[in-house]
């Protein structure tokens, strides 16, 4: 099959027409810094929608090919194929001056970046577009966002799944259809800037072993070192820094690369050096010792308290499928890392909606409502009312929006013209007082006409702010009343996607903190942010789908027992506040392309610059998810210090 013979309809025009380089890679694993590319295909398309080039090849990775049952590429098939460095120049020429496009584009981009780095070359890509992120914005009525599912929805034929060239051709048809839908909805493209990446950033690093002991606090004057103490070193040392760190880790100490109020002791031979760590230690009153004293104390490190093992006793587990809403528990309901500072605004606790006897009391069940206009207070109240009535409060216009509530000056919103063109039902604020249960709307198809046969899958469970759900257990979970056994594990990976209305005055960063039972990071690398987007073991990762969407991916089953909670937050880079940004939406889904099981819309108050969005936490053998929505006036640095890491270093 060639693209020229496929009937995908006319391409999108205007700012949706660009030079594209569509890419698909087959790999030996899922970790770009460790695994290798086995096959690569590139198809180039011009602004007129016509194919301008095509290249595909198998590659000899020089390693085990990994899951052959998935990609079908055995070592025998790959033997004699070129190595990546032999084709890198040709691939680079096809990528040059084009937007890289892939389904789950960060995956393909990261693998290509590592391969180009190994070949001692730059990856010549300045922008990328993820068709997965694009379709999350479009929100077509599909069961999931897998490439094959979207291709079937858009009428794109697929011949051989997990074949790099065929997947790229299918991607081309899906891209064209997605661009037409984006143009119909007047959606901005979720283009991601890709600055040059230095080779040193791709040097594989062995995972750091978490400290097995809880932090006992600061070292007492003249006292011994205790296992679990957080130790930082600054300045010149007589012994190699690696030697000091290695000996300390073997002794059970937790070596940190920064100083915070939770640091137990700072080791330095130059306490008056004025280094950032020394200055911070002085400000926090942290004990300071020199290198000889540290070496002497290392010979007699006293026993510490081991991290609590995750308990396996719990109430009868809920069903193994679906989502179970749960009332918050007081033991885990405080999301803040520390008491708010004098300049902090704490959002009031949300009003929990009553549980109705039937959907008659929740007439907006299954509806997606977009609120336009109004000041922050009125708009937030309207979105809260939508959730109380069983609906989902949208933050952007998409194919899933069923109703639009127009508040004061809402008719001036840039999306209003498109709303009218799509003939979406318009309502005044009074409609939210007692709306009648509307009939389900006809679903629009990809041509913009009414499709009376298309059915939208079941809407995700809607959580209010403060709401809690139990994450579903996989198949094989013991039935209630059965004999005790090993604790069941959650789905291998969960994706929490955060989205917001596109901003022109500020950038928003999504971050995550991996916390122990003391609500502290075990080590600095447990802080996941744009500068360190992956934990050392790869269990928590930050993924960027566009300028108005970021995702935290969590492999909950692989987190160590000492990890009790993962907190996801957002911070504004610059003087703007979440009052000007408006609502943020979070959606939790199993896997990369799975349908969201739950969704929540979070409204910050007027002056916050950081916002706690959600937390994954253990409850017995289960993992739970809470929609938090608590904001603070201070910046990300203060939030990070509360969890035990100083990002200034």
Buried (B, 14 or more C-beta within 10 A) or exposed (E): EEBEEBEBBEBBEEEBBBEBBBBBBBBBBBBBBEBBBBBBBBBBBBEEBEBBEBBBBBBBBEBEBBBBEEBBBEEEBBEEBEBBBEBBEEBBBBBEEBBBBBBBBBBBBBBBBBBBBBBEBBBBBBBBBBBBBBBBBBBBBBEBBBBBBBBBBBBBEBEEBBBBBBBBBBBBBBBBBBBBBBBBBBBBBBBBEBEEBEBEEBEEEEEBEBBBBBBBEBBEEEEEBBBBBBBBBBBEBEEEEEEBBEBBBEBBBBBBBBBBBBBBBBBBBEBEBEBBBBBBBBEBEBBBBBBEEBBEBBEEBBEBEBBEEBEEEEEEBBEBEEBBBBEBEEEBBEBBBEEBEEEBBBBEEBEEBEEBEEEEBBBBBBBBBBBBBBEBEBBBBBBBBBBBBBBBBBBBBBBBBBBBBBBEEBBEBEBBEBBEEBEBBBBEBEBBEEBEBBEEBEBBBBEBEEBEEBEBEEBBBBBBBBBBBBBBBBEEBBEEEEEEEEBBBBBEBBBBBBBBBBBEEBEBBBBBBBBBBBBBBBBBBBBBBEEBBBBBBBBBBBBBBBBBBBBBBBBBBBBBBBBBBBBBBBBBEEEBBBBBBBBBBBBBBBBBBBBBBBBBBBBBBBBBBBBBBBBBBBBBBBBBBBBBBBBBBBBBBBBBBBBBBBBBB
